[in-house]
Amino acid sequence: MKRQDKPVTTAPTAKGSVPPTNQADPAHEVISYAVAALANAYAEAPDKAKLLPRLTAASVRVAALTGRTEAEEQLARLARMQKEATRLAEEHLERKKQLSSAAVALAPSTDWKDTWSTLDKLMHEWRLTGWSDDTATAPFRTAFNDAVANFTRRQEQWFDEQRMRGAPVHEYREYLCTRAELLLDETDDTMWAAASERLRQLVQLWKRAARHEEDPTPSARFFAAQRAFEAHRDAWYDANHARKEKLLHRIETLTDATSGLAWEAARREVADIEGHDWCEAGQLPHDQHEIMERELRRALAAFHVRLGEAEHEALKQKEKVVARIQALAQRPLNNWKATRAVLLELQQAYMDVGPVAASSETDLLQAYRSACQAVVNKLGTLRGNSMEKRSDVIRLIRELTDKAGKGVSWRDARDKVLLLQKQYTGAGPVAHAEGESLWQEYRAVCDRFFELYRSWTGENVEAREQLCAQAEALMDERDPFEAKEKAKKLQQRWKFSGPAPPEEDGSLWTRFSEAVDKVFERARAEWEDTHGT
């Protein structure tokens, strides 16, 4: 036994609308994600000033979207971080300027022990001071290193003079051992090259001072300090080499794996690597530096060749999309909804293509917008006919409401109203003011019809309740086969009884079908008992 489908009794609520000319720009999502990632790195960075170059570069890129709300929001977010990072960098620079001045003032001193202890403290504080702009810091760093070198050279000359005057050689060797042992602690990541040269000078001085040395202990101590320094320096160089190898591999990966919209993010990432990350990876020995620089230039050249190819391919694809939109504007407008759907599809296809070269973007975007506007203008010519069609639909629904249950059955009236609703939504675009007025009138006549329709279905509840009671009474019939025939007639009456409201229809149907099923089961059981083996 099959249940009858319940009719739909709710009117649609969607309005007709004019086809949009803009779609969400995926580039905005990429920029938003990149700024969020940068903000997260900034929040976790122990030295926020160190991120200032990346914040500045990001602001320049986002500024290319000036005039758009999304760009303004991201620029404001970057500006807040950039302002704090700039303040910290200026504080760090000022502190380094003070340290440099203090070191320069100490350079002429002859209080060798206390002065060297003070210089050690100044060098330690310099290493702990946060990031500042390299160009602005360079003169202070040079002055600081020169002051230390001058004092050290004067100190060595004094020791040499004392030795030449007969001072004990073991004191001079003790001094050289101490200088070699302290050299590792005095060196930061910006001073390895200078410190290596300083170690070479100490080794030469040691060889001259230890020509007639009888006790091997100081030599073992000095060369142990030398090996420790060289081991740490080589480990630092190896770590820098590994970081640069990783950056090269990243550029190669982006070159081989990037496609579509990801090219814009890849271009920004490679620019960050070239302008910031590569330098931050640290120094290398001269021979390794030359090799790695050649590898970087090779990887960058390969990336830009591939980027150029991708931009050329994207240009061809976008030009094809623009040509299709232009052709759409020239076609006869038989179905405005289908035309709008095709336009939206082509707009999405345009947005899904990767970036083009900056030199081609302005003209391409202008052609794209002009083509879209031509289609929208053509759709706008339908407004007059659309008004007439929508008014006709409203009039026909009003007439059906008057005839339902009289000259036209409620079922037929409902089906015709549902069809008219589809015609209304597909009638074409209208101006906002006229469309709003028609929509209110349309909703009023629809609501009136379905209100009366639901009232009619409510009258069917009593009829269906009676059918349920009659079906349940058949269980008391003496002849199960006669009860079965009566149940079949009740099913036919149920079919033509008219729908009930949805909130009551389900429970009524369950009650009726269970009663009929029991009648059929009773007749089947009686048949099996009578004709069974």
Secondary structure, 3 states (H helix, E strand, C coil): CCCCCCCCCCCCCCCCCCCCCCCCCHHHHHHHHHHHHHHHHHHHCCCHHHHHHHHHHHHHHHHHHCCCHHHHHHHHHHHHHHHHHHHHHHHHHHHHHHHHHHHHHHCCCCCHHHHHHHHHHHHHHHHHCCCCCHHHHHHHHHHHHHHHHHHHHHHHHHHHHHHHCCCCHHHHHHHHHHHHHHHHHHCCCCCHHHHHHHHHHHHHHHHHHCCCCCCCHHHHHHHHHHHHHHHHHHHHHHHHHHHHHHHHHHHHHHHHHCCCCHHHHHHHHHHHHHHHHHHHCCCCCHHHHHHHHHHHHHHHHHHHHHHHHHHHHHHHHHHHHHHHHHHHHHCCCCCHHHHHHHHHHHHHHHHHCCCCCHHHHHHHHHHHHHHHHHHHHHHHCCHHHHHHHHHHHHHHHHHHHHHECCCECHHHHHHHHHHHHHHHHCCCCCCHHHHHHHHHHHHHHHHHHHHHHHHHHHHHHHHHHHHHHHHHHHHHCCCHHHHHHHHHHHHHHHHCCCCCCHHHHHHHHHHHHHHHHHHHHHHHHHHHHHHCC
